[in-house]
């Protein structure tokens, strides 16, 4: 299975969270850490950034803007969640955004290579997704541990 399809499969894993009580989804996963709600929002906010700011520029030999400051981006992500009443709404918006992101990534020529400002390596769409797939899996493992 290619990385882009695996990236899309994360949607199903997050849909499983809808079966848990809101109270559990709003508790920090451990002391000083985010809640599952915030983790889902964090993944959603990265997808939103990639879809809006990076994918439209992905073409052969293009230089994409640098990744945002992670701390600032994460603060913005958590602030963005205030508009949602519950985690189910965040998951639904995540799913809609991830589906659109995957659709646009699949439409790209697989052989293009682009660069990201301040990053030493070039990327193909598949290699780019691999970074974020690993990121998603890291956070999903944290969620699994909390729900254990």
VEXFITI-866263 format. One record per residue: x, y, z of N, C-alpha, C in turn. Coordinates in Angstrom, 3 decimals, always signed. Layout:
<nodes>
nc1->X | nc2->Y | nc3->Z | cac1->X | cac2->Y | cac3->Z | cc1->X | cc2->Y | cc3->Z
...
</nodes>
This chain:
<nodes>
nc1->+0.858 | nc2->-1.189 | nc3->+0.000 | cac1->+0.000 | cac2->+0.000 | cac3->+0.000 | cc1->+0.893 | cc2->+1.237 | cc3->+0.000
nc1->+0.562 | nc2->+2.197 | nc3->-0.844 | cac1->+1.413 | cac2->+3.380 | cac3->-0.871 | cc1->+1.118 | cc2->+4.307 | cc3->+0.317
nc1->+2.041 | nc2->+5.211 | nc3->+0.547 | cac1->+1.967 | cac2->+6.102 | cac3->+1.714 | cc1->+0.734 | cc2->+7.002 | cc3->+1.664
nc1->+0.346 | nc2->+7.438 | nc3->+0.480 | cac1->-0.810 | cac2->+8.331 | cac3->+0.369 | cc1->-2.086 | cc2->+7.591 | cc3->+0.782
nc1->-2.203 | nc2->+6.328 | nc3->+0.413 | cac1->-3.375 | cac2->+5.544 | cac3->+0.847 | cc1->-3.343 | cc2->+5.306 | cc3->+2.352
nc1->-2.173 | nc2->+5.053 | nc3->+2.903 | cac1->-2.053 | cac2->+4.878 | cac3->+4.351 | cc1->-2.428 | cc2->+6.175 | cc3->+5.071
nc1->-2.037 | nc2->+7.283 | nc3->+4.484 | cac1->-2.354 | cac2->+8.600 | cac3->+5.033 | cc1->-3.869 | cc2->+8.787 | cc3->+5.078
nc1->-4.538 | nc2->+8.336 | nc3->+4.025 | cac1->-5.997 | cac2->+8.433 | cac3->+3.977 | cc1->-6.646 | cc2->+7.527 | cc3->+5.019
nc1->-6.047 | nc2->+6.390 | nc3->+5.295 | cac1->-6.602 | cac2->+5.427 | cac3->+6.251 | cc1->-6.657 | cc2->+5.964 | cc3->+7.685
nc1->-5.920 | nc2->+7.010 | nc3->+7.958 | cac1->-5.949 | cac2->+7.626 | cac3->+9.295 | cc1->-7.368 | cc2->+8.107 | cc3->+9.618
nc1->-8.123 | nc2->+8.465 | nc3->+8.604 | cac1->-9.507 | cac2->+8.925 | cac3->+8.816 | cc1->-10.294 | cc2->+7.883 | cc3->+9.602
nc1->-10.211 | nc2->+6.629 | nc3->+9.182 | cac1->-10.960 | cac2->+5.556 | cac3->+9.854 | cc1->-10.532 | cc2->+5.402 | cc3->+11.307
nc1->-9.244 | nc2->+5.545 | nc3->+11.555 | cac1->-8.750 | cac2->+5.416 | cac3->+12.926 | cc1->-9.308 | cc2->+6.531 | cc3->+13.815
nc1->-9.442 | nc2->+7.718 | nc3->+13.264 | cac1->-9.992 | cac2->+8.818 | cac3->+14.059 | cc1->-11.505 | cc2->+8.682 | cc3->+14.229
nc1->-12.172 | nc2->+8.111 | nc3->+13.234 | cac1->-13.618 | cac2->+7.882 | cac3->+13.378 | cc1->-13.912 | cc2->+6.981 | cc3->+14.573
nc1->-13.016 | nc2->+6.071 | nc3->+14.898 | cac1->-13.198 | cac2->+5.183 | cac3->+16.048 | cc1->-13.290 | cc2->+5.968 | cc3->+17.355
nc1->-12.691 | nc2->+7.145 | nc3->+17.393 | cac1->-12.720 | cac2->+7.972 | cac3->+18.604 | cc1->-14.126 | cc2->+8.467 | cc3->+18.929
nc1->-14.998 | nc2->+8.493 | nc3->+17.930 | cac1->-16.363 | cac2->+8.972 | cac3->+18.153 | cc1->-17.131 | cc2->+8.083 | cc3->+19.136
nc1->-16.629 | nc2->+6.872 | nc3->+19.368 | cac1->-17.288 | cac2->+5.944 | cac3->+20.290 | cc1->-16.952 | cc2->+6.220 | cc3->+21.752
nc1->-16.007 | nc2->+7.112 | nc3->+21.998 | cac1->-15.579 | cac2->+7.395 | cac3->+23.370 | cc1->-16.312 | cc2->+8.608 | cc3->+23.933
nc1->-16.512 | nc2->+8.618 | nc3->+25.252 | cac1->-17.164 | cac2->+9.789 | cac3->+25.871 | cc1->-16.330 | cc2->+11.059 | cc3->+25.695
nc1->-17.009 | nc2->+12.143 | nc3->+25.491 | cac1->-16.370 | cac2->+13.455 | cac3->+25.299 | cc1->-15.414 | cc2->+13.770 | cc3->+26.458
nc1->-15.805 | nc2->+13.389 | nc3->+27.655 | cac1->-14.993 | cac2->+13.663 | cac3->+28.849 | cc1->-13.587 | cc2->+13.078 | cc3->+28.697
nc1->-13.494 | nc2->+11.832 | nc3->+28.245 | cac1->-12.189 | cac2->+11.180 | cac3->+28.067 | cc1->-11.384 | cc2->+11.868 | cc3->+26.972
nc1->-12.063 | nc2->+12.292 | nc3->+25.916 | cac1->-11.383 | cac2->+12.925 | cac3->+24.786 | cc1->-10.857 | cc2->+14.315 | cc3->+25.120
nc1->-11.357 | nc2->+14.879 | nc3->+26.213 | cac1->-10.922 | cac2->+16.214 | cac3->+26.626 | cc1->-9.896 | cc2->+16.195 | cc3->+27.757
nc1->-9.582 | nc2->+15.011 | nc3->+28.274 | cac1->-8.582 | cac2->+14.898 | cac3->+29.335 | cc1->-7.186 | cc2->+14.861 | cc3->+28.711
nc1->-6.207 | nc2->+15.486 | nc3->+29.358 | cac1->-4.829 | cac2->+15.371 | cac3->+28.842 | cc1->-4.418 | cc2->+13.896 | cc3->+28.782
nc1->-3.617 | nc2->+13.542 | nc3->+27.780 | cac1->-3.191 | cac2->+12.139 | cac3->+27.658 | cc1->-2.248 | cc2->+11.769 | cc3->+28.800
nc1->-1.545 | nc2->+12.748 | nc3->+29.344 | cac1->-0.763 | cac2->+12.603 | cac3->+30.566 | cc1->-0.496 | cc2->+14.023 | cc3->+31.064
nc1->+0.062 | nc2->+14.122 | nc3->+32.249 | cac1->+0.252 | cac2->+15.438 | cac3->+32.852 | cc1->+1.102 | cc2->+16.339 | cc3->+31.957
nc1->+0.579 | nc2->+17.535 | nc3->+31.691 | cac1->+1.294 | cac2->+18.512 | cac3->+30.878 | cc1->+1.212 | cc2->+18.273 | cc3->+29.377
nc1->+0.426 | nc2->+17.302 | nc3->+28.945 | cac1->+0.309 | cac2->+16.966 | cac3->+27.521 | cc1->-1.063 | cc2->+17.384 | cc3->+26.990
nc1->-1.207 | nc2->+17.324 | nc3->+25.685 | cac1->-2.477 | cac2->+17.636 | cac3->+25.054 | cc1->-3.532 | cc2->+16.580 | cc3->+25.363
nc1->-4.772 | nc2->+16.953 | nc3->+25.134 | cac1->-5.885 | cac2->+16.000 | cac3->+25.173 | cc1->-6.007 | cc2->+15.364 | cc3->+23.788
nc1->-6.816 | nc2->+14.322 | nc3->+23.693 | cac1->-7.081 | cac2->+13.705 | cac3->+22.393 | cc1->-7.744 | cc2->+14.732 | cc3->+21.473
nc1->-8.626 | nc2->+15.546 | nc3->+22.022 | cac1->-9.257 | cac2->+16.619 | cac3->+21.237 | cc1->-8.191 | cc2->+17.509 | cc3->+20.591
nc1->-7.210 | nc2->+17.898 | nc3->+21.393 | cac1->-6.154 | cac2->+18.778 | cac3->+20.883 | cc1->-5.254 | cc2->+18.055 | cc3->+19.878
nc1->-5.026 | nc2->+16.776 | nc3->+20.081 | cac1->-4.223 | cac2->+16.005 | cac3->+19.125 | cc1->-4.939 | cc2->+15.937 | cc3->+17.777
nc1->-6.226 | nc2->+15.637 | nc3->+17.809 | cac1->-7.004 | cac2->+15.585 | cac3->+16.561 | cc1->-6.991 | cc2->+16.955 | cc3->+15.884
nc1->-7.163 | nc2->+18.004 | nc3->+16.677 | cac1->-7.121 | cac2->+19.366 | cac3->+16.128 | cc1->-5.764 | cc2->+19.710 | cc3->+15.537
nc1->-4.717 | nc2->+19.227 | nc3->+16.174 | cac1->-3.355 | cac2->+19.434 | cac3->+15.698 | cc1->-3.167 | cc2->+18.771 | cc3->+14.327
nc1->-3.619 | nc2->+17.544 | nc3->+14.180 | cac1->-3.520 | cac2->+16.844 | cac3->+12.889 | cc1->-4.340 | cc2->+17.571 | cc3->+11.828
nc1->-5.539 | nc2->+17.983 | nc3->+12.204 | cac1->-6.422 | cac2->+18.706 | cac3->+11.290 | cc1->-5.772 | cc2->+20.019 | cc3->+10.829
nc1->-5.185 | nc2->+20.747 | nc3->+11.754 | cac1->-4.620 | cac2->+22.053 | cac3->+11.423 | cc1->-3.409 | cc2->+21.912 | cc3->+10.495
nc1->-2.622 | nc2->+20.838 | nc3->+10.672 | cac1->-1.516 | cac2->+20.591 | cac3->+9.744 | cc1->-2.053 | cc2->+20.286 | cc3->+8.354
nc1->-3.095 | nc2->+19.457 | nc3->+8.288 | cac1->-3.685 | cac2->+19.143 | cac3->+6.975 | cc1->-4.177 | cc2->+20.404 | cc3->+6.283
nc1->-4.820 | nc2->+21.254 | nc3->+7.050 | cac1->-5.354 | cac2->+22.511 | cac3->+6.515 | cc1->-4.205 | cc2->+23.359 | cc3->+5.938
nc1->-3.115 | nc2->+23.456 | nc3->+6.671 | cac1->-1.952 | cac2->+24.212 | cac3->+6.218 | cc1->-1.389 | cc2->+23.615 | cc3->+4.923
nc1->-1.187 | nc2->+22.308 | nc3->+4.918 | cac1->-0.610 | cac2->+21.637 | cac3->+3.748 | cc1->-1.506 | cc2->+21.832 | cc3->+2.524
nc1->-2.813 | nc2->+21.644 | nc3->+2.727 | cac1->-3.772 | cac2->+21.763 | cac3->+1.628 | cc1->-3.800 | cc2->+23.183 | cc3->+1.066
nc1->-3.788 | nc2->+24.174 | nc3->+1.932 | cac1->-3.923 | cac2->+25.561 | cac3->+1.492 | cc1->-2.609 | cc2->+26.193 | cc3->+1.032
nc1->-1.508 | nc2->+25.873 | nc3->+1.715 | cac1->-0.257 | cac2->+26.604 | cac3->+1.487 | cc1->+0.803 | cc2->+25.846 | cc3->+0.696
nc1->+0.721 | nc2->+24.523 | nc3->+0.686 | cac1->+1.809 | cac2->+23.770 | cac3->+0.064 | cc1->+1.387 | cc2->+23.031 | cc3->-1.202
nc1->+0.307 | nc2->+22.291 | nc3->-1.142 | cac1->-0.096 | cac2->+21.484 | cac3->-2.301 | cc1->-0.278 | cc2->+22.335 | cc3->-3.563
nc1->-0.879 | nc2->+23.522 | nc3->-3.472 | cac1->-1.043 | cac2->+24.306 | cac3->-4.715 | cc1->+0.284 | cc2->+24.661 | cc3->-5.401
nc1->+1.375 | nc2->+24.618 | nc3->-4.658 | cac1->+2.687 | cac2->+24.974 | cac3->-5.215 | cc1->+3.522 | cc2->+23.758 | cc3->-5.607
nc1->+3.005 | nc2->+22.572 | nc3->-5.345 | cac1->+3.777 | cac2->+21.361 | cac3->-5.629 | cc1->+3.835 | cc2->+21.094 | cc3->-7.129
nc1->+4.990 | nc2->+21.405 | nc3->-7.702 | cac1->+5.262 | cac2->+21.155 | cac3->-9.115 | cc1->+6.756 | cc2->+20.919 | cc3->-9.226
nc1->+7.160 | nc2->+20.357 | nc3->-10.342 | cac1->+8.566 | cac2->+20.011 | cac3->-10.507 | cc1->+9.469 | cc2->+21.225 | cc3->-10.345
nc1->+10.489 | nc2->+21.057 | nc3->-9.495 | cac1->+11.518 | cac2->+22.066 | cac3->-9.225 | cc1->+11.012 | cc2->+23.312 | cc3->-8.490
nc1->+9.787 | nc2->+23.294 | nc3->-8.013 | cac1->+9.281 | cac2->+24.446 | cac3->-7.253 | cc1->+9.892 | cc2->+24.448 | cc3->-5.853
nc1->+9.979 | nc2->+25.642 | nc3->-5.275 | cac1->+10.415 | cac2->+25.790 | cac3->-3.891 | cc1->+9.196 | cc2->+26.240 | cc3->-3.092
nc1->+8.773 | nc2->+25.397 | nc3->-2.183 | cac1->+7.602 | cac2->+25.683 | cac3->-1.359 | cc1->+8.022 | cc2->+26.508 | cc3->-0.153
nc1->+7.072 | nc2->+27.217 | nc3->+0.459 | cac1->+7.410 | cac2->+27.999 | cac3->+1.650 | cc1->+7.878 | cc2->+27.075 | cc3->+2.773
nc1->+8.624 | nc2->+27.618 | nc3->+3.712 | cac1->+9.109 | cac2->+26.776 | cac3->+4.813 | cc1->+7.947 | cc2->+26.318 | cc3->+5.702
nc1->+8.204 | nc2->+25.249 | nc3->+6.437 | cac1->+7.224 | cac2->+24.841 | cac3->+7.437 | cc1->+7.122 | cc2->+25.963 | cc3->+8.467
nc1->+5.938 | nc2->+26.174 | nc3->+9.024 | cac1->+5.796 | cac2->+27.243 | cac3->+10.014 | cc1->+6.533 | cc2->+26.900 | cc3->+11.311
nc1->+6.747 | nc2->+27.901 | nc3->+12.124 | cac1->+7.281 | cac2->+27.682 | cac3->+13.461 | cc1->+6.336 | cc2->+26.720 | cc3->+14.177
nc1->+6.852 | nc2->+25.585 | nc3->+14.620 | cac1->+5.991 | cac2->+24.538 | cac3->+15.170 | cc1->+5.239 | cc2->+24.978 | cc3->+16.425
nc1->+5.919 | nc2->+25.683 | nc3->+17.324 | cac1->+5.258 | cac2->+26.108 | cac3->+18.556 | cc1->+4.107 | cc2->+27.070 | cc3->+18.261
nc1->+4.363 | nc2->+28.027 | nc3->+17.393 | cac1->+3.327 | cac2->+28.993 | cac3->+17.024 | cc1->+2.183 | cc2->+28.299 | cc3->+16.294
nc1->+2.529 | nc2->+27.417 | nc3->+15.361 | cac1->+1.509 | cac2->+26.689 | cac3->+14.600 | cc1->+0.629 | cc2->+25.850 | cc3->+15.537
nc1->+1.244 | nc2->+25.208 | nc3->+16.526 | cac1->+0.484 | cac2->+24.389 | cac3->+17.470 | cc1->-0.434 | cc2->+25.246 | cc3->+18.349
nc1->+0.025 | nc2->+26.413 | nc3->+18.733 | cac1->-0.831 | cac2->+27.329 | cac3->+19.515 | cc1->-2.031 | cc2->+27.771 | cc3->+18.682
nc1->-1.784 | nc2->+28.075 | nc3->+17.417 | cac1->-2.876 | cac2->+28.461 | cac3->+16.519 | cc1->-3.864 | cc2->+27.302 | cc3->+16.362
nc1->-3.347 | nc2->+26.098 | nc3->+16.278 | cac1->-4.205 | cac2->+24.914 | cac3->+16.121 | cc1->-5.146 | cc2->+24.773 | cc3->+17.317
nc1->-4.615 | nc2->+24.908 | nc3->+18.514 | cac1->-5.430 | cac2->+24.776 | cac3->+19.723 | cc1->-6.457 | cc2->+25.909 | cc3->+19.790
nc1->-6.050 | nc2->+27.108 | nc3->+19.429 | cac1->-6.986 | cac2->+28.243 | cac3->+19.422 | cc1->-8.099 | cc2->+28.014 | cc3->+18.402
nc1->-7.773 | nc2->+27.423 | nc3->+17.270 | cac1->-8.751 | cac2->+27.139 | cac3->+16.207 | cc1->-9.866 | cc2->+26.212 | cc3->+16.704
nc1->-9.553 | nc2->+25.376 | nc3->+17.680 | cac1->-10.528 | cac2->+24.386 | cac3->+18.185 | cc1->-11.663 | cc2->+25.013 | cc3->+18.978
nc1->-11.501 | nc2->+26.243 | nc3->+19.400 | cac1->-12.536 | cac2->+26.882 | cac3->+20.226 | cc1->-13.884 | cc2->+26.987 | cc3->+19.515
nc1->-13.862 | nc2->+26.971 | nc3->+18.188 | cac1->-15.113 | cac2->+27.104 | cac3->+17.437 | cc1->-15.924 | cc2->+25.810 | cc3->+17.399
nc1->-15.348 | nc2->+24.712 | nc3->+17.883 | cac1->-16.029 | cac2->+23.418 | cac3->+17.840 | cc1->-16.684 | cc2->+23.084 | cc3->+19.175
nc1->-17.909 | nc2->+22.565 | nc3->+19.097 | cac1->-18.632 | cac2->+22.172 | cac3->+20.306 | cc1->-18.109 | cc2->+20.869 | cc3->+20.878
nc1->-17.695 | nc2->+19.946 | nc3->+19.996 | cac1->-17.253 | cac2->+18.645 | cac3->+20.487 | cc1->-16.222 | cc2->+18.024 | cc3->+19.539
nc1->-15.644 | nc2->+16.935 | nc3->+19.997 | cac1->-14.588 | cac2->+16.275 | cac3->+19.230 | cc1->-15.138 | cc2->+15.680 | cc3->+17.933
nc1->-16.367 | nc2->+15.238 | nc3->+17.945 | cac1->-16.961 | cac2->+14.653 | cac3->+16.735 | cc1->-16.940 | cc2->+15.652 | cc3->+15.572
nc1->-17.226 | nc2->+16.909 | nc3->+15.860 | cac1->-17.192 | cac2->+17.936 | cac3->+14.816 | cc1->-15.777 | cc2->+18.131 | cc3->+14.273
nc1->-14.797 | nc2->+18.077 | nc3->+15.160 | cac1->-13.401 | cac2->+18.227 | cac3->+14.734 | cc1->-13.018 | cc2->+17.050 | cc3->+13.840
nc1->-13.403 | nc2->+15.849 | nc3->+14.246 | cac1->-13.099 | cac2->+14.651 | cac3->+13.457 | cc1->-13.749 | cc2->+14.749 | cc3->+12.078
nc1->-14.985 | nc2->+15.218 | nc3->+12.025 | cac1->-15.672 | cac2->+15.357 | cac3->+10.735 | cc1->-14.952 | cc2->+16.349 | cc3->+9.823
nc1->-14.521 | nc2->+17.474 | nc3->+10.382 | cac1->-13.788 | cac2->+18.456 | cac3->+9.573 | cc1->-12.407 | cc2->+17.921 | cc3->+9.178
nc1->-11.782 | nc2->+17.196 | nc3->+10.100 | cac1->-10.510 | cac2->+16.548 | cac3->+9.769 | cc1->-10.710 | cc2->+15.618 | cc3->+8.572
nc1->-11.744 | nc2->+14.770 | nc3->+8.624 | cac1->-11.997 | cac2->+13.790 | cac3->+7.563 | cc1->-12.230 | cc2->+14.479 | cc3->+6.224
nc1->-13.022 | nc2->+15.532 | nc3->+6.240 | cac1->-13.313 | cac2->+16.267 | cac3->+5.004 | cc1->-12.028 | cc2->+16.869 | cc3->+4.425
nc1->-11.222 | nc2->+17.460 | nc3->+5.278 | cac1->-9.975 | cac2->+18.086 | cac3->+4.836 | cc1->-8.971 | cc2->+17.033 | cc3->+4.367
nc1->-8.854 | nc2->+15.937 | nc3->+5.119 | cac1->-7.895 | cac2->+14.882 | cac3->+4.739 | cc1->-8.289 | cc2->+14.266 | cc3->+3.393
nc1->-9.588 | nc2->+14.050 | nc3->+3.179 | cac1->-10.041 | cac2->+13.486 | cac3->+1.897 | cc1->-9.680 | cc2->+14.414 | cc3->+0.742
nc1->-9.884 | nc2->+15.710 | nc3->+0.926 | cac1->-9.540 | cac2->+16.680 | cac3->-0.114 | cc1->-8.028 | cc2->+16.723 | cc3->-0.337
nc1->-7.280 | nc2->+16.689 | nc3->+0.747 | cac1->-5.826 | cac2->+16.701 | cac3->+0.659 | cc1->-5.327 | cc2->+15.470 | cc3->-0.099
nc1->-5.837 | nc2->+14.302 | nc3->+0.240 | cac1->-5.432 | cac2->+13.067 | cac3->-0.433 | cc1->-5.807 | cc2->+13.117 | cc3->-1.912
nc1->-6.995 | nc2->+13.603 | nc3->-2.200 | cac1->-7.441 | cac2->+13.717 | cac3->-3.596 | cc1->-6.453 | cc2->+14.569 | cc3->-4.397
nc1->-6.081 | nc2->+15.711 | nc3->-3.850 | cac1->-5.166 | cac2->+16.611 | cac3->-4.565 | cc1->-3.756 | cc2->+16.031 | cc3->-4.667
nc1->-3.309 | nc2->+15.335 | nc3->-3.635 | cac1->-1.997 | cac2->+14.696 | cac3->-3.692 | cc1->-1.965 | cc2->+13.598 | cc3->-4.752
nc1->-3.056 | nc2->+12.846 | nc3->-4.855 | cac1->-3.114 | cac2->+11.764 | cac3->-5.848 | cc1->-3.159 | cc2->+12.307 | cc3->-7.276
nc1->-3.626 | nc2->+13.535 | nc3->-7.445 | cac1->-3.688 | cac2->+14.146 | cac3->-8.774 | cc1->-2.325 | cc2->+14.659 | cc3->-9.245
nc1->-1.377 | nc2->+14.780 | nc3->-8.329 | cac1->-0.048 | cac2->+15.250 | cac3->-8.697 | cc1->+0.706 | cc2->+14.158 | cc3->-9.455
nc1->+1.579 | nc2->+14.577 | nc3->-10.350 | cac1->+2.465 | cac2->+13.636 | cac3->-11.028 | cc1->+3.383 | cc2->+13.025 | cc3->-9.970
nc1->+3.432 | nc2->+11.714 | nc3->-9.899 | cac1->+4.220 | cac2->+11.013 | cac3->-8.876 | cc1->+5.707 | cc2->+11.294 | cc3->-9.001
nc1->+6.155 | nc2->+11.684 | nc3->-10.177 | cac1->+7.583 | cac2->+11.846 | cac3->-10.431 | cc1->+8.109 | cc2->+13.259 | cc3->-10.199
nc1->+7.246 | nc2->+14.185 | nc3->-9.840 | cac1->+7.753 | cac2->+15.541 | cac3->-9.604 | cc1->+8.650 | cc2->+15.546 | cc3->-8.376
nc1->+9.577 | nc2->+16.494 | nc3->-8.377 | cac1->+10.423 | cac2->+16.717 | cac3->-7.210 | cc1->+10.417 | cc2->+18.206 | cc3->-6.921
nc1->+10.129 | nc2->+18.525 | nc3->-5.676 | cac1->+10.083 | cac2->+19.928 | cac3->-5.263 | cc1->+10.911 | cc2->+20.081 | cc3->-3.999
nc1->+11.117 | nc2->+21.319 | nc3->-3.634 | cac1->+11.925 | cac2->+21.631 | cac3->-2.455 | cc1->+11.074 | cc2->+22.439 | cc3->-1.488
nc1->+11.464 | nc2->+22.377 | nc3->-0.241 | cac1->+10.820 | cac2->+23.189 | cac3->+0.793 | cc1->+11.914 | cc2->+24.085 | cc3->+1.354
nc1->+11.608 | nc2->+25.364 | nc3->+1.396 | cac1->+12.596 | cac2->+26.326 | cac3->+1.893 | cc1->+13.111 | cc2->+25.873 | cc3->+3.259
nc1->+14.422 | nc2->+25.980 | nc3->+3.447 | cac1->+15.113 | cac2->+25.601 | cac3->+4.685 | cc1->+15.213 | cc2->+24.092 | cc3->+4.918
nc1->+14.836 | nc2->+23.293 | nc3->+3.945 | cac1->+14.959 | cac2->+21.833 | cac3->+4.066 | cc1->+16.009 | cc2->+21.369 | cc3->+3.061
nc1->+16.940 | nc2->+20.517 | nc3->+3.488 | cac1->+18.045 | cac2->+20.140 | cac3->+2.600 | cc1->+17.668 | cc2->+19.184 | cc3->+1.459
nc1->+16.652 | nc2->+18.370 | nc3->+1.641 | cac1->+16.325 | cac2->+17.344 | cac3->+0.651 | cc1->+15.188 | cc2->+17.769 | cc3->-0.263
nc1->+15.151 | nc2->+17.163 | nc3->-1.431 | cac1->+14.002 | cac2->+17.366 | cac3->-2.314 | cc1->+12.936 | cc2->+16.332 | cc3->-1.937
nc1->+11.715 | nc2->+16.582 | nc3->-2.386 | cac1->+10.580 | cac2->+15.736 | cac3->-2.036 | cc1->+9.787 | cc2->+15.373 | cc3->-3.275
nc1->+9.262 | nc2->+14.174 | nc3->-3.268 | cac1->+8.201 | cac2->+13.767 | cac3->-4.196 | cc1->+6.927 | cc2->+13.834 | cc3->-3.365
nc1->+5.760 | nc2->+13.775 | nc3->-3.989 | cac1->+4.532 | cac2->+13.762 | cac3->-3.176 | cc1->+4.536 | cc2->+12.616 | cc3->-2.141
nc1->+4.993 | nc2->+11.439 | nc3->-2.555 | cac1->+5.030 | cac2->+10.275 | cac3->-1.659 | cc1->+5.986 | cc2->+10.498 | cc3->-0.479
nc1->+7.156 | nc2->+11.024 | nc3->-0.762 | cac1->+8.146 | cac2->+11.280 | cac3->+0.292 | cc1->+7.639 | cc2->+12.358 | cc3->+1.259
nc1->+6.968 | nc2->+13.349 | nc3->+0.721 | cac1->+6.388 | cac2->+14.408 | cac3->+1.549 | cc1->+5.352 | cc2->+13.810 | cc3->+2.509
nc1->+4.462 | nc2->+12.989 | nc3->+1.978 | cac1->+3.407 | cac2->+12.382 | cac3->+2.794 | cc1->+4.004 | cc2->+11.486 | cc3->+3.872
nc1->+5.104 | nc2->+10.842 | nc3->+3.558 | cac1->+5.737 | cac2->+9.936 | cac3->+4.516 | cc1->+6.061 | cc2->+10.645 | cc3->+5.838
nc1->+6.524 | nc2->+11.884 | nc3->+5.756 | cac1->+6.834 | cac2->+12.671 | cac3->+6.959 | cc1->+5.588 | cc2->+12.814 | cc3->+7.827
nc1->+4.493 | nc2->+13.177 | nc3->+7.197 | cac1->+3.270 | cac2->+13.438 | cac3->+7.945 | cc1->+2.569 | cc2->+12.154 | cc3->+8.372
nc1->+2.753 | nc2->+11.097 | nc3->+7.634 | cac1->+2.219 | cac2->+9.805 | cac3->+8.044 | cc1->+2.905 | cc2->+9.355 | cc3->+9.334
nc1->+4.218 | nc2->+9.476 | nc3->+9.391 | cac1->+4.955 | cac2->+9.133 | cac3->+10.614 | cc1->+4.498 | cc2->+10.006 | cc3->+11.783
nc1->+4.274 | nc2->+11.265 | nc3->+11.512 | cac1->+3.782 | cac2->+12.203 | cac3->+12.522 | cc1->+2.417 | cc2->+11.759 | cc3->+13.048
nc1->+1.515 | nc2->+11.401 | nc3->+12.125 | cac1->+0.182 | cac2->+10.936 | cac3->+12.511 | cc1->+0.266 | cc2->+9.676 | cc3->+13.359
nc1->+1.092 | nc2->+8.738 | nc3->+12.936 | cac1->+1.229 | cac2->+7.467 | cac3->+13.663 | cc1->+1.758 | cc2->+7.707 | cc3->+15.070
nc1->+2.709 | nc2->+8.606 | nc3->+15.195 | cac1->+3.228 | cac2->+8.974 | cac3->+16.523 | cc1->+2.081 | cc2->+9.426 | cc3->+17.432
nc1->+1.250 | nc2->+10.324 | nc3->+16.932 | cac1->+0.149 | cac2->+10.835 | cac3->+17.752 | cc1->-0.931 | cc2->+9.774 | cc3->+17.976
nc1->-1.193 | nc2->+8.932 | nc3->+16.993 | cac1->-2.179 | cac2->+7.863 | cac3->+17.183 | cc1->-1.715 | cc2->+6.872 | cc3->+18.246
nc1->-0.425 | nc2->+6.634 | nc3->+18.314 | cac1->+0.104 | cac2->+5.762 | cac3->+19.369 | cc1->-0.103 | cc2->+6.384 | cc3->+20.750
nc1->+0.050 | nc2->+7.703 | nc3->+20.849 | cac1->-0.216 | cac2->+8.393 | cac3->+22.113 | cc1->-1.691 | cc2->+8.232 | cc3->+22.501
nc1->-2.575 | nc2->+8.370 | nc3->+21.526 | cac1->-4.018 | cac2->+8.239 | cac3->+21.769 | cc1->-4.342 | cc2->+6.825 | cc3->+22.232
nc1->-3.796 | nc2->+5.827 | nc3->+21.538 | cac1->-4.029 | cac2->+4.420 | cac3->+21.919 | cc1->-3.606 | cc2->+4.159 | cc3->+23.349
nc1->-2.437 | nc2->+4.698 | nc3->+23.713 | cac1->-1.909 | cac2->+4.514 | cac3->+25.059 | cc1->-2.865 | cc2->+5.119 | cc3->+26.099
nc1->-3.401 | nc2->+6.274 | nc3->+25.820 | cac1->-4.331 | cac2->+6.940 | cac3->+26.734 | cc1->-5.625 | cc2->+6.125 | cc3->+26.887
nc1->-6.099 | nc2->+5.548 | nc3->+25.805 | cac1->-7.389 | cac2->+4.843 | cac3->+25.822 | cc1->-7.254 | cc2->+3.396 | cc3->+26.299
nc1->-6.061 | nc2->+2.966 | nc3->+26.522 | cac1->-5.804 | cac2->+1.589 | cac3->+26.962 | cc1->-6.371 | cc2->+1.324 | cc3->+28.332
</nodes>
